[in-house]
Amino acid sequence: MTLLHRINRPQDLHRLSEEDLVRVSDEVRAHIIETVGEIGGHFGANLGTCELAVALHSLLDSPRDKILWDVGHQAYPHKVLTGRRDQLATIRQYEGLAPFCSIGESEHDIMGAGHASTSIGYAVGLKEGMRRAGRPDKDGKVVAVIGDGAMTGGVAFEAIQQAGGMGLPLVVVLNDNGMSIAPNVGALSRYFHRLRLHPKLWHTREHVEDRLSELPRVGPAIERYGPMMKESIKAFWAPGLFWEELGWAYTGVIDGHDMRALRVALRSAFAAERPVVVHIATVKGKGFAAAEDGGLEGMERWHAAKPKSITNGAPAKIAPAKPGAVVKPPQYTQVFGDALVRECQRDHRVVGITAAMNSGTGLNILQKAMPDRYFDVGIAEQQAILFAAGLALEGSKPVAAIYSTFLQRAFDQIVHDVCLQKLNVVFALDRAGLVGDDGPTHHGVFDIAYMRCLPHMVLMAPRDEAMLVHMLHTALDYDDGPIALRYPRGEGIGVELPAVPQTIEIGTGEILREGDGKVAIVGYGSGVAMALEAAALLDERGLDVTVADARFAKPIDAGLMAQLASEHELLVTVEEGVLTGGFGSGVWETLNDGGAGDTRILRIGLPDRYVTHGTAALLHAEVGFTGRRIAERIEAAVSDRTPAQA
Ligand SMILES: Cc1ncc(C[n+]2csc(CCOP(=O)(O)OP(=O)(O)O)c2C)c(N)n1
């Protein structure tokens, strides 16, 4: 029986000795390695927070005291300690534990998350809310745990400056491992790195001011030049000044795997009646040799683990492909990355921008091939778009490659800084549609709706990987304002890639299959493959339907839509996005505006609710986004003469 088996609620840690707390954190780590190695999931960051989660819960009384985990991908140890130890094996699976913290899942998950940099902002509101509700500060501590990667998101700084101004008693644990998913970037990361390399510096800090004044020659000069000079000399020697200037007490750098040091630092931070940042250094992948000893590459590789990727605590051997095995089509991300490199080679103005998702977006391919054409701005989607806008003003052709879900952050930059200025920025939206295990925080389902309403914007979506190559080329050829393409997670459909990409005429769709005049299905992006699948099933049942690829959601090919509407009894639209304000709505508006408002339309897409996590196949089945379900709905609509319902 392990000690961990006796921890059913976080309060069970309160009576343990420090030695036992160390044991529990080792057992949490072993449990995570064993479980996640088998089922897959976020990995390295969780191995880095085992001691921290134990230390926090051993000192606090959750949920009366509130621990907020930024992103929440590093919160597995917290889940294990808060009554979910035995359910860890269900994490990210359909109907299992949520991939990140989830308010609905546990009273100990104080905020829902999945997107980065939100924890400090929530903490400020929570603390103020508790005060307003009449709860004394000693009766409910608030602590936000944020990584050095998530600290690069601007919204974290907005919170730091608000809390510092208000003097709220909050604790921020800056969990610094030098890594985002890839190695962290930017000046902040350089600054943290300097501190981490000199962990003794902070001891110097406390006495630096007195010592400066005591120096025989320098002291009097410093006194003469006043506080300005003192501050700037102190800034060099005193790493926490950056925080202190903003009203935060700073303590660090603490070894985040040293239980005693952690508890000492946290205890005094909780006792301070003001905002305190506790800067800790941890190792991403701690306790798993392949990550810990594999350098930056090892840590990046083990940010997440694939199912069955670990046996007996070590990476599982990958069996070589059997001769004659079917070669899988390439991932959309890979096709995009390769195509972007070719576009960069063709046109010296093209550059690629990522917001901390270099391999996720395929931009690692560009980084490797043409490093001077590659930019990583950190977890800073708003800055990615402002940076792109500035580049475009000077004639560059920026391609901002950002997941559909993360681009939501930059909505005003798209509206105000790109569209209104009519700048030639290309938006490449990876992970458009239901993404699977990462769940509702990560599904890319709103972009059609939130971008279709913007003047000057052109929207397109490839039906397969070859069309992705053509569309990227089309976007870079276009020079009349912003243009976006969206493509799904995962593999292409197995078509041959073009040797030479073509430019597609903006706002034109294409008929792929002519039917007998009863039903026309118009697909958009991944909706086209669904439309073709449904058509094949309907064919077997004697219904010969027309299938078209809309290619553009803005401008919609009004001529093609009018033709399909006039030649068929039922028009069906298929898109992998929310129906509200989506592509189908656009078709409906276009026909109505063109005088064909009486067309029978069946809109198929995603529902007006947040879809859960699980494999993409299960989720597609749940929402009815399958060829079979679409075929059934078309059959029902054909036999039912009442207006089709979406
Ligand atoms: C707004 C947003 N952009 C991108 C991501 C993808 N993402 C998830 S975790 C992560 C890295 C976080 O790094 P850090 O905060 O340092 O935590 P670590 O994994 O190193 O512990 C990124 C970029 C995200 N979750 N949210």
The ligand as an ORCA input file, in Angstrom:
! r2SCAN-3c Opt
* xyz 1 1
  C      -3.576     31.104    -25.603
  C      -2.823     29.816    -25.723
  N      -1.883     29.684    -26.683
  C      -1.209     28.515    -26.803
  C      -1.444     27.471    -25.963
  C      -0.759     26.130    -26.155
  N       0.091     25.791    -24.998
  C      -0.317     24.930    -24.043
  S       0.821     24.701    -22.857
  C       1.893     25.739    -23.604
  C       3.236     25.977    -22.996
  C       3.121     26.535    -21.635
  O       4.387     26.763    -21.116
  P       4.550     27.064    -19.581
  O       3.485     28.002    -19.150
  O       5.946     27.492    -19.353
  O       4.252     25.684    -18.889
  P       5.152     24.341    -18.902
  O       4.484     23.404    -19.867
  O       6.532     24.697    -19.327
  O       5.100     23.886    -17.500
  C       1.354     26.248    -24.785
  C       2.048     27.163    -25.703
  C      -2.448     27.652    -24.995
  N      -2.789     26.665    -24.167
  N      -3.102     28.823    -24.896
*
